[in-house]
Amino acid sequence: MIPVEAHVSMNDVPIVGLQWTDRTWTFSVPVGVFLTLLERLRGAPVRALNCWLLLEALAAVRVNGSWSAKQHIGHLVDLHELDEQRLREFINRAAILSPADPTNLRTEHAGHDKTPTSVILHRFRFRREALVERMESLSTEDVVVVATHPRLGQPFRLIDWVYFIAEHDDHHLAAARHALRLASVSPSTEVALG
């Protein structure tokens, strides 16, 4: 069991995570950090595995109706097709990128909580490695291609999009770890039934 004290707080006021769609963005990532960002993307599946090493039994537990750790990581797997589509759009110099589904219906109906953790982690690692391998061959010219993000309504470069993906990974990895913590200490847990 993870101790309650592990919950980050200042002056006994817990830090509440910001909703992904409430974040604001300024994109000014230097091109020279592109390979570092790819390494960050490559490492996300390993960090997801780390979430489960001690708390496998709690990975499918939902607290107060929020997503379980499995759903958070499964969501990153679900976005692989969109990531591949957007990469193609950048390479083909599209003006506007394909939109994501703001309702996350794919994740809601995917049944990640019934899928073995090892399968989710394998899918994440395999698909993410394929995406990173495709991006490793990009030129500097490719990395600075600009397209507009449909939800944000602002143009950004391919390198900014890679940063955006890395931040989204971190958002869901932190949320997965938080879900595991809550499941380990909360008396109001419920097992998600898919």
Secondary structure, DSSP 8 states (H G I E B T S, - for coil): ---GGGS-EETTEE-----GGG--------GGGHHHHHHHHHHHHHHHHHHHTTTGGGTTEEETT---HHHHHHHHHHTHHHHHHHHHHHHTT-SB-----TT-HHHHHS-GGGS-HHHHHHHHHHHHHHHHHHHHT--HHHHT-EEEETTTTEEEEHHHHHHHHHHHHHHHHHHHHHHHHHHHH-TTEEE---
